[in-house]
Each structure stands twice: as C-alpha cells, then as structure tokens.
C-alpha cells in the first residue's frame, strides 16, 4: 500500500526537511512569482496551494501590492511550522480537494503539489471554480513530469502516488478547466536539469 503524501510531508516537517525543500525550490519559485506578479499595477490577493511551512506566503505578503496572502496544506506538521514561524498569518490545515476559501484570490500558486493527486484534473477544476477570481491566474510548478527522467522513479522511491504526465497533458488540463491564455515554460533550468515545468492560465472576466 502506498503512503499518503500528506503523511510523508508531515514526517519531513517534523525533522526539519521542510526548510531544505524551501531552499531547493526557491530559485524556481522566485522566477514563477516574478513572471506572474511583475507588471501588475493593481493590488492582488494570493493563495498558495500546498503551502508547506508557509515560506512562499510570507515572501509574497511582503510585496507592496499584495493585499492578502494565505496558504493551505494537508500536512499537519507543515501547517504547525507555518503557524510557528508566522503566528499572525493565515494557514489552513485542509484537504485541497474540498477546501473553499472565504474569499477568492487573484493569484493561486502551487509548487510541487498537483501530481500527488490521482485526479489532478479534478483538483484544477475545483480550484478554478472555487478559489480563483475572474481575471485571476492559476500558476503551478512541477519537477515530476515526462521530460525530466530523473523524476520517473520518485513515486517508487517514496512509495507515494505521483501522476506522471506530459507537458501537453498539463496544458490540456488547464484548458479543460476553463482557463485561457494557457502556456508552459521552464524555470531554473541547468545543464543537468531541464527545469521546473511551469503551467499557467487565466480565468477570463
């Protein structure tokens, strides 16, 4: 039987591996956030789906135009760490598949989360329908995808479910959820790494 990803990440958070994850993903997330937020002239609200210890929420909330930023995660120890680091922040211990925010957001971001779901297409539709403001943007980063061979064994190695999909599969998923202007690109590539696959799309007004 495979382990639950939320249990795995909760275990990691308890031994401090959440900090290493944040450091490892930092360069790609910085690119993703910059590409999404740079050029905006109006204040925006932000939700981080699968926020871990909340480092992205804190990063975005410090930006001048950010009106609000919150995070949601299904791993208890991750949320505990987020709340310890940022007692005044908004962090929710919830299942992403069923959680609905009190207020929709202009930007929904997620890093290394969607492929842990057996039906990421349904998660995408749920977020577009219930989390995202008209005119808003959904943007996700993925290191586990067809095109990054080093990631193919991760599911077996960690004994958790991971949906191994192609760039086109993810693009079609965003389109099928009703998003427009959908596109993909790679963040933080190197000689040994093809880069984080970034998928983004907008909800038309």
C-alpha positions as a printed Julia matrix, in Angstrom:
205×3 Matrix{Float64}:
   0.0    0.0     0.0
   1.27   3.46   -0.89
   1.76   6.11    1.77
  -0.24   9.34    1.8
   1.8   12.27    0.56
   0.48  14.44    3.39
   1.79  11.94    5.95
   5.19  11.86    4.23
   5.48  15.64    4.24
   4.29  15.89    7.8
   7.07  13.48    8.79
   9.58  15.57    6.85
   8.39  18.75    8.54
   8.87  17.19   11.96
  12.56  16.57   11.23
  13.19  19.93    9.55
  13.28  18.81    5.93
  10.72  21.49    5.05
  13.48  24.1     5.22
  15.58  22.18    2.71
  12.6   21.89    0.38
  12.06  25.64    0.53
  15.73  26.29   -0.26
  15.75  23.82   -3.14
  12.61  25.25   -4.73
  13.46  28.88   -4.02
  15.08  29.81   -7.36
  12.26  28.31   -9.45
   9.53  29.83   -7.28
  11.2   33.24   -7.45
  11.07  33.04  -11.26
   7.46  31.84  -11.22
   6.26  34.53   -8.82
   8.14  37.26  -10.69
   6.67  36.21  -14.03
   3.17  36.24  -12.54
   3.34  39.42  -10.48
   5.79  41.7   -12.32
   3.95  44.31  -14.34
   0.85  44.25  -12.17
  -0.34  47.71  -11.27
  -3.31  46.77   -9.09
  -3.32  45.23   -5.6
  -3.8   41.45   -5.58
  -4.73  38.59   -3.29
  -2.83  35.3    -3.22
  -3.37  31.67   -2.18
  -0.6   29.08   -2.02
  -1.98  25.56   -2.57
   0.16  23.07   -0.68
   1.96  25.85    1.17
   4.25  23.68    3.3
   5.82  25.79    6.04
   4.43  28.98    4.51
   7.64  30.42    3.08
   6.01  31.42   -0.23
   3.09  33.06    1.57
   5.49  35.15    3.63
   7.54  36.03    0.56
   4.52  37.25   -1.4
   2.86  39.02    1.52
   5.93  41.26    1.81
   5.35  42.62   -1.71
   3.94  46.15   -1.85
   0.83  45.36   -3.91
  -0.16  42.22   -2.01
  -3.4   42.84   -0.11
  -3.61  39.35    1.38
  -1.82  36.01    1.17
  -2.78  32.71    2.73
  -1.71  29.09    2.49
  -3.45  25.73    2.7
  -1.87  22.3     3.16
  -2.98  18.82    4.18
   0.18  18.02    6.18
  -0.34  18.9     9.84
   3.3   19.39   10.8
   3.83  21.67    7.81
   0.96  23.9     8.93
   2.22  23.76   12.51
   5.62  25.01   11.3
   3.99  27.73    9.24
   1.97  28.96   12.2
   5.01  28.84   14.49
   7.05  30.92   12.04
   4.24  33.35   11.32
   1.66  33.45   14.15
  -0.27  36.27   12.52
  -0.52  34.58    9.12
  -3.4   32.69    7.56
  -2.64  28.97    7.24
  -5.29  26.3     6.85
  -4.93  22.59    7.56
  -7.33  21.29    4.92
  -7.71  18.89    2.02
  -7.13  20.92   -1.14
  -9.78  18.87   -2.93
 -12.58  20.03   -0.65
 -11.41  23.34    0.86
 -13.11  26.53   -0.3
 -11.71  29.93    0.79
 -13.93  32.61    2.27
 -12.75  34.93   -0.49
 -11.47  34.04   -3.93
  -7.97  35.15   -4.93
  -6.4   36.93   -7.87
  -3.43  34.53   -7.95
  -3.39  30.86   -6.96
   0.09  29.37   -6.89
   1.3   25.84   -6.25
   4.77  24.27   -6.28
   5.34  20.52   -6.44
   1.82  19.56   -5.35
  -0.64  18.77   -8.15
   0.92  15.5    -9.26
   0.42  13.94   -5.83
  -3.3   13.76   -6.61
  -4.72  10.79   -8.52
  -7.05  13.14  -10.39
  -5.22  16.45  -10.77
  -7.71  17.44  -13.48
 -10.5   17.5   -10.89
  -8.33  19.46   -8.45
  -7.67  22.01  -11.2
 -11.38  22.36  -11.92
 -12.17  22.71   -8.2
  -9.61  25.49   -7.77
 -10.7   27.36  -10.89
 -14.36  27.18   -9.84
 -13.96  27.93   -6.14
 -10.67  29.72   -5.46
  -9.97  32.0    -8.42
 -11.37  35.46   -9.08
 -12.45  36.33  -12.63
  -9.38  37.82  -14.27
  -7.19  35.79  -11.93
  -4.25  33.49  -12.67
  -3.52  29.89  -11.72
   0.18  29.02  -11.9
   1.85  25.78  -10.83
   5.39  24.41  -10.83
   6.21  20.72  -11.36
   9.51  18.85  -11.26
   7.88  15.42  -11.84
   6.83  15.27  -15.48
   7.53  13.42  -18.7
  10.67  15.13  -19.91
  12.52  15.02  -16.6
  13.75  11.38  -16.48
  15.41  11.79  -13.09
  11.93  12.15  -11.58
  10.42   8.98  -13.03
  11.34   6.77  -10.04
  10.27   9.21   -7.34
   6.9    7.54   -6.81
   8.53   4.14   -6.3
  11.33   5.53   -4.14
   8.97   7.41   -1.8
   6.09   4.91   -2.03
   3.52   7.63   -2.72
   1.24   8.21   -5.7
   2.53  10.61   -8.35
   0.78  11.31  -11.64
   3.47  11.26  -14.34
   2.09  13.41  -17.15
   3.4   15.25  -20.18
   3.6   18.98  -20.72
   0.68  18.71  -23.14
  -1.36  16.75  -20.59
  -0.99  19.57  -18.07
  -1.75  22.21  -20.68
  -4.9   20.35  -21.75
  -5.93  20.08  -18.1
  -5.8   23.85  -17.67
  -7.71  24.41  -20.88
 -10.35  21.84  -19.9
 -10.82  23.66  -16.57
 -11.89  26.78  -18.47
  -8.67  28.78  -18.32
  -7.48  30.97  -21.2
  -4.07  32.12  -22.39
  -2.64  28.85  -21.11
   1.07  28.3   -21.6
   4.04  26.33  -20.29
   7.7   27.16  -19.77
  10.69  26.02  -17.71
  12.01  27.76  -14.61
  15.56  27.46  -13.3
  16.99  25.02  -15.87
  20.6   23.89  -15.71
  22.99  21.59  -17.52
  21.74  18.62  -15.5
  18.1   19.63  -15.0
  15.56  20.52  -17.72
  13.9   22.95  -15.35
  10.69  23.16  -13.35
   7.7   22.81  -15.67
   5.5   25.86  -15.17
   1.87  25.78  -16.27
  -0.23  28.93  -16.15
  -3.62  30.14  -17.29
  -6.09  32.97  -16.67
  -9.77  32.96  -15.81
 -11.46  35.42  -18.12
 -13.73  38.06  -16.65
